[in-house]
Amino acid sequence: MSDTPPDRLSVNPASKFYDADVLQRGVGIRFKGEEKTNVEEYCVSEGWVRLAAGKAVDRKGNQLTIKLQGVVEPYFQSADEAPAEA
């Protein structure tokens, strides 16, 4: 597996940009120099992220998101930074 995260990635299994293996490895996102933990999808080449909008859901039960433009820096989290699974 590559040491750089993909250009575009989504946490939604219905998306064509979903990759379970990459997500299992742990991907962190730095957006405009600030750590983000509520990123649903990102694209480095186009410079945007989709962030979860609170607990709001649409009529199909999908999380509502907000698309923000800016510098996106994805990285793989090391083993000690990876979130603990419950």
Rosetta silent file (secondary structure, phi, psi, omega in degrees, C-alpha in Angstrom):
SEQUENCE: MSDTPPDRLSVNPASKFYDADVLQRGVGIRFKGEEKTNVEEYCVSEGWVRLAAGKAVDRKGNQLTIKLQGVVEPYFQSADEAPAEA
SCORE:     score description
SCORE:     0.000 S_00000001
   1 L     0.000  146.962 -178.153    0.000    0.000    0.000 S_00000001
   2 L   -69.233  156.603  177.501    1.165    3.515   -0.761 S_00000001
   3 L   -88.310   -3.759  177.875    2.456    5.909    1.919 S_00000001
   4 L  -113.893  137.802  178.127    0.251    8.729    0.634 S_00000001
   5 L   -66.686  160.545  179.391   -3.528    8.800    1.052 S_00000001
   6 L   -65.967  160.080  179.894   -5.737    8.890   -2.061 S_00000001
   7 L   -63.492  -34.744 -179.046   -6.645   12.174   -3.756 S_00000001
   8 E  -138.791  137.067 -177.203  -10.311   11.665   -2.892 S_00000001
   9 E  -149.870  144.484  179.026  -11.873    9.543   -0.165 S_00000001
  10 E  -131.887  148.381  176.609  -15.311    9.109    1.391 S_00000001
  11 L   -92.276   -4.183 -179.788  -16.497    7.360    4.555 S_00000001
  12 L   -85.818  117.385 -178.753  -19.895    6.582    2.970 S_00000001
  13 L   -60.683  -20.605  179.232  -19.980    2.949    1.709 S_00000001
  14 L   -78.698  -13.967 -177.987  -22.431    3.958   -1.056 S_00000001
  15 L   -79.686  147.188  176.202  -19.864    6.347   -2.594 S_00000001
  16 L   -73.310  -11.082  179.306  -17.577    5.246   -5.438 S_00000001
  17 L   -97.529    9.830  178.066  -14.712    6.924   -3.516 S_00000001
  18 E   -77.417  133.646  176.888  -15.137    4.645   -0.474 S_00000001
  19 L  -140.963  102.276 -175.129  -12.106    2.447    0.310 S_00000001
  20 H   -61.729  -37.790 -178.260  -12.422    0.270    3.420 S_00000001
  21 H   -64.392  -42.205  179.474   -8.732   -0.739    3.435 S_00000001
  22 H   -67.918  -42.547  179.635   -7.522    2.864    3.474 S_00000001
  23 H   -65.258  -36.647  177.709  -10.053    3.856    6.146 S_00000001
  24 H   -62.431  -35.434  179.530   -9.031    0.860    8.289 S_00000001
  25 H   -67.917  -28.823  178.048   -5.441    2.111    8.163 S_00000001
  26 L    98.321  111.771 -179.954   -6.564    5.469    9.571 S_00000001
  27 E  -118.644  126.756  174.819   -6.582    8.747    7.659 S_00000001
  28 E  -102.325  152.556 -178.991   -6.269   12.125    9.368 S_00000001
  29 E  -125.877  129.743  171.766   -7.274   15.404    7.722 S_00000001
  30 E  -112.052  117.057 -177.966   -5.729   18.822    8.190 S_00000001
  31 E  -116.025  118.688 -175.971   -7.960   21.502    6.635 S_00000001
  32 L    53.628   39.548  176.829   -6.531   25.025    6.432 S_00000001
  33 L    79.180    5.378 -177.155   -3.902   23.965    8.985 S_00000001
  34 E  -120.508  135.058  178.191   -6.479   22.751   11.526 S_00000001
  35 E   -65.236  134.320  177.021   -7.222   19.133   12.481 S_00000001
  36 E  -122.902  133.596 -179.568  -10.718   17.980   11.511 S_00000001
  37 L  -112.454   -7.048 -177.702  -12.371   14.873   12.935 S_00000001
  38 L  -109.840   32.450 -178.845  -15.842   15.168   11.356 S_00000001
  39 E   -80.881  125.061  177.805  -14.812   14.883    7.679 S_00000001
  40 E   -91.724  -34.266 -179.081  -17.215   12.769    5.604 S_00000001
  41 E  -157.849  150.892  176.324  -15.391   13.205    2.274 S_00000001
  42 E  -144.934  159.484  174.189  -12.425   15.149    0.893 S_00000001
  43 E  -142.932  116.623 -177.962  -10.725   15.950   -2.414 S_00000001
  44 L   -72.185  -46.794 -174.809   -7.151   17.273   -2.443 S_00000001
  45 L   -64.744  -33.742  179.207   -6.957   18.227   -6.140 S_00000001
  46 L   -92.425  -12.419  175.090  -10.194   20.257   -6.018 S_00000001
  47 L    71.008   53.009  177.238   -9.465   21.656   -2.531 S_00000001
  48 E  -147.948  159.014  172.896  -12.622   20.849   -0.559 S_00000001
  49 E  -133.474  153.455  171.499  -13.945   18.818    2.363 S_00000001
  50 E  -111.698  119.818 -178.976  -17.453   17.770    3.378 S_00000001
  51 E  -107.631  145.282  176.835  -18.006   18.095    7.109 S_00000001
  52 E   -64.120  137.072 -178.602  -20.836   16.597    9.123 S_00000001
  53 E  -100.284   76.878  179.724  -23.440   19.243   10.032 S_00000001
  54 E    64.698 -141.388 -179.490  -24.193   18.334   13.625 S_00000001
  55 E  -103.082   10.917 -177.601  -26.654   15.500   14.130 S_00000001
  56 E   -68.693  139.899  177.433  -28.970   16.552   11.302 S_00000001
  57 E  -130.392  156.280  176.720  -30.025   13.857    8.835 S_00000001
  58 L   -84.497 -175.490 -174.663  -31.981   13.928    5.592 S_00000001
  59 L   -69.023  -14.752  177.074  -35.225   12.036    4.992 S_00000001
  60 L   -97.008    0.970  178.195  -33.292    8.876    4.086 S_00000001
  61 L    89.089    7.715  178.772  -31.283    8.973    7.310 S_00000001
  62 L   -83.978  145.281  178.703  -28.017   10.174    5.729 S_00000001
  63 E   -61.992  133.113  173.766  -25.842   12.696    7.560 S_00000001
  64 E   -77.824  142.842 -176.595  -26.206   16.280    6.295 S_00000001
  65 E  -129.659  160.405  175.931  -22.888   17.813    5.249 S_00000001
  66 E  -120.791  131.706  179.366  -21.361   21.204    4.539 S_00000001
  67 E   -96.529  123.256  179.651  -18.841   21.625    1.714 S_00000001
  68 E  -118.634  140.792  178.962  -15.929   23.948    2.519 S_00000001
  69 E   -96.590  142.777  177.075  -13.189   25.131    0.139 S_00000001
  70 L   159.527 -172.169 -178.694   -9.534   25.379    1.167 S_00000001
  71 L   -78.506  125.001 -179.146   -6.216   23.559    1.495 S_00000001
  72 E  -112.530  127.188  179.605   -6.679   19.857    2.330 S_00000001
  73 E  -125.914   94.189  176.461   -3.783   17.816    3.759 S_00000001
  74 E   -82.552  153.036  177.388   -4.596   14.115    4.305 S_00000001
  75 E  -153.571  155.586  175.242   -2.135   11.859    6.116 S_00000001
  76 E   -84.899  132.765  179.253   -2.004    8.340    7.483 S_00000001
  77 L   -78.144  143.431  176.246   -2.211    8.197   11.257 S_00000001
  78 L   -75.667  169.691 -176.121    0.472    6.234   13.054 S_00000001
  79 L   -60.209  -35.800 -178.681   -0.507    3.272   15.239 S_00000001
  80 L   -78.475  -17.670  178.256   -0.370    5.323   18.452 S_00000001
  81 L   -92.833  -16.435 -175.833   -2.576    8.112   16.970 S_00000001
  82 L   -61.429  138.897 -179.498   -5.235    5.784   15.544 S_00000001
  83 L   -65.393  140.291  179.654   -8.601    6.095   17.257 S_00000001
  84 L   -72.728  138.685  179.569   -9.458    3.256   19.633 S_00000001
  85 L   -90.236  139.370 -178.742  -12.293    1.028   18.487 S_00000001
  86 L   -97.021    0.000    0.000  -15.121    0.408   20.905 S_00000001
